[in-house]
């Protein structure tokens, strides 16, 4: 077991784990008032294979709902036909199968779950580094979602705002190593959100880039 390195918060001091949990909890509640555009690009061996956009918002059940952004239909002259067309469709299916489990992992790690963070702290699997010259604290959680993974959170101690998250995990089916790097943005009201997400599966030469933009109040 990893021994927690975070000392007890001094009187009037800041408990960084509590600050992270509060930031995530507050932002999760406020984000339900927003809608935004999610752009996902899938690349294999450095070549972009697909790019999709979805309008996103929270439904009544509290889950994110997605509707595809309308794209201009390809003309018949540009549509692939015959054997070539079948190869293209097969490649799309291959991309879909290869990214399905990896993208599902994103939903499990982003945003981090305050309850899992607390559980890791209670289990002695959480460590906190002292603030660096830039005022950043690094919180490392071992076995966050499954045994052998890790989740690292960068926290600005001056504002108690999360600036980034890094994840080292693996797929359950093929045990492929998956790397996840998230940069957080901040809305004018201080709400934090996952602005960019980069996922890499080196064994498959697969990369997925997700960007969340255009946040605005629903009905606003």
C-alpha positions in Angstrom: 0.0 0.0 0.0 1.1 3.5 -0.7 1.5 5.6 2.4 -0.3 8.9 2.3 2.2 11.7 2.5 -0.2 14.5 3.1 0.2 15.9 6.6 -2.7 17.0 8.7 -3.9 20.4 7.6 -2.7 23.1 10.1 -5.2 25.3 11.8 -6.6 27.7 9.2 -4.6 25.9 6.5 -5.8 24.1 3.4 -6.5 20.5 3.0 -5.7 20.0 -0.7 -7.8 16.8 -1.1 -10.8 18.7 0.3 -10.1 21.6 -2.1 -10.0 19.2 -5.0 -13.2 17.5 -4.0 -15.0 20.8 -3.5 -13.8 22.2 -6.8 -15.0 19.1 -8.7 -18.3 18.9 -6.9 -19.2 22.5 -7.4 -18.2 22.5 -11.1 -20.1 19.3 -11.7 -23.3 20.9 -10.4 -22.8 24.1 -12.3 -21.9 22.4 -15.6 -25.4 20.9 -15.7 -26.6 24.4 -16.7 -24.4 24.5 -19.7 -24.3 23.1 -23.3 -21.1 22.8 -25.4 -19.5 21.3 -28.5 -17.4 18.2 -28.2 -14.9 17.5 -31.1 -13.3 14.1 -31.3 -10.5 13.3 -33.7 -9.1 9.7 -34.1 -5.7 9.1 -35.5 -3.8 5.9 -36.4 0.0 6.0 -36.9 -0.2 9.8 -36.9 -2.8 10.0 -39.6 -6.3 11.4 -38.8 -8.9 8.8 -39.7 -12.1 10.4 -38.4 -13.4 13.6 -36.9 -16.8 14.0 -35.3 -18.6 16.8 -33.5 -21.5 16.6 -31.0 -23.6 19.1 -29.2 -23.6 18.1 -25.5 -25.8 19.0 -22.6 -27.1 17.3 -19.4 -30.4 15.5 -19.6 -33.0 15.2 -16.8 -31.3 12.0 -15.6 -28.1 13.9 -15.0 -26.2 12.2 -17.8 -24.6 13.9 -20.8 -26.7 13.8 -23.9 -25.1 14.1 -27.3 -26.5 15.0 -30.7 -24.3 15.0 -33.8 -23.5 18.4 -35.4 -25.0 18.3 -38.9 -22.4 17.9 -41.6 -22.8 18.6 -45.3 -23.6 15.4 -47.2 -21.0 14.2 -49.5 -21.9 14.4 -53.2 -22.4 11.1 -55.1 -19.4 11.9 -57.2 -17.2 11.9 -54.1 -18.7 8.7 -52.5 -16.6 5.6 -52.8 -18.2 2.7 -54.6 -17.5 -1.0 -55.1 -14.6 -2.7 -53.4 -12.9 0.6 -52.5 -16.1 1.7 -50.7 -16.2 -1.5 -48.7 -12.6 -1.1 -47.7 -13.4 2.4 -46.4 -16.4 1.2 -44.4 -14.3 -1.7 -43.0 -11.7 0.8 -41.8 -14.4 2.9 -40.1 -15.6 -0.2 -38.3 -12.0 -1.1 -37.3 -11.5 2.4 -35.9 -14.7 2.2 -34.0 -13.8 -1.2 -32.4 -10.3 0.0 -31.5 -11.4 3.2 -29.8 -14.6 1.9 -28.2 -13.1 0.6 -24.9 -10.4 3.4 -24.8 -12.9 6.2 -25.1 -15.1 4.5 -22.5 -12.2 4.8 -20.1 -12.2 8.5 -20.5 -15.7 8.7 -19.0 -14.5 6.7 -16.0 -11.6 8.9 -15.3 -12.7 12.4 -16.4 -13.7 14.2 -14.4 -12.2 12.5 -11.3 -14.8 11.3 -8.8 -14.6 13.0 -5.4 -15.8 9.8 -3.7 -13.0 7.8 -5.2 -10.4 10.4 -4.2 -11.6 10.3 -0.6 -11.6 6.4 -0.7 -8.0 6.5 -1.9 -7.0 8.9 0.8 -8.7 6.7 3.5 -6.9 3.6 2.0 -3.5 5.3 2.2 -3.1 5.3 -1.6 -2.9 9.0 -2.0 0.2 11.2 -1.8 0.6 15.0 -2.1 3.8 16.9 -3.0 4.6 20.3 -1.4 3.8 23.3 -3.7 6.5 24.0 -6.3 7.8 27.4 -7.4 4.7 27.9 -9.5 2.4 27.2 -6.6 1.3 23.8 -8.0 0.6 20.8 -5.8 0.7 17.3 -7.3 -1.7 14.7 -5.9 -1.0 11.1 -7.0 -3.6 8.4 -6.5 -2.6 4.7 -7.0 -5.3 2.1 -7.9 -7.8 4.8 -8.5 -10.2 2.8 -10.7 -8.4 -0.6 -10.9 -5.4 -2.2 -9.4 -2.2 -1.0 -11.2 -3.5 2.3 -12.5 -2.7 5.8 -11.3 -4.3 9.2 -11.5 -2.3 12.5 -11.0 -4.0 15.8 -10.3 -2.3 19.2 -10.6 -3.8 21.8 -8.3 -3.1 25.5 -8.1 -2.9 26.2 -4.4 -3.5 29.9 -4.8 -6.9 29.4 -6.4 -7.6 25.8 -5.4 -8.4 25.2 -9.1 -7.4 22.0 -10.9 -5.2 22.7 -13.9 -4.6 19.2 -15.2 -5.0 15.4 -14.8 -2.7 12.6 -16.0 -3.8 9.0 -16.1 -1.9 5.8 -16.6 -4.2 2.8 -17.1 -5.0 -0.1 -19.4 -7.8 -1.8 -21.3 -9.5 -4.8 -19.6 -9.7 -6.8 -22.8 -6.2 -6.7 -24.3 -4.4 -5.1 -21.3 -3.1 -2.4 -23.6 -1.5 0.5 -21.8 -3.5 3.7 -22.1 -2.2 7.1 -21.4 -4.6 10.0 -20.7 -3.7 13.7 -20.4 -6.3 16.3 -19.5 -6.0 20.1 -19.5 -8.7 22.0 -17.6 -10.2 25.3 -18.5 -12.2 27.8 -16.4 -15.4 29.5 -17.3 -16.0 33.2 -16.3 -17.9 32.1 -13.2 -14.9 30.0 -12.0 -16.4 26.6 -13.1 -13.7 24.2 -14.3 -14.1 21.8 -17.1 -12.1 19.3 -19.2 -11.0 21.5 -22.1 -8.7 19.1 -24.0 -8.3 15.3 -23.5 -5.5 13.4 -25.3 -5.6 9.6 -25.1 -2.9 7.3 -26.5 -2.8 3.5 -26.9 0.8 3.0 -28.1 0.4 -0.7 -28.9 -2.3 0.1 -31.4 -0.7 3.3 -32.7 -3.9 4.9 -31.7 -4.5 8.5 -30.5 -7.8 10.2 -29.6 -8.0 14.0 -29.1 -11.2 15.4 -27.6 -11.8 19.1 -27.3 -14.7 20.8 -25.5 -15.6 24.3 -26.6 -18.4 26.8 -26.9 -19.8 26.6 -23.4 -23.0 28.6 -22.9 -25.9 28.5 -20.6 -28.8 26.3 -21.8 -31.4 28.6 -23.3 -29.0 31.5 -23.0 
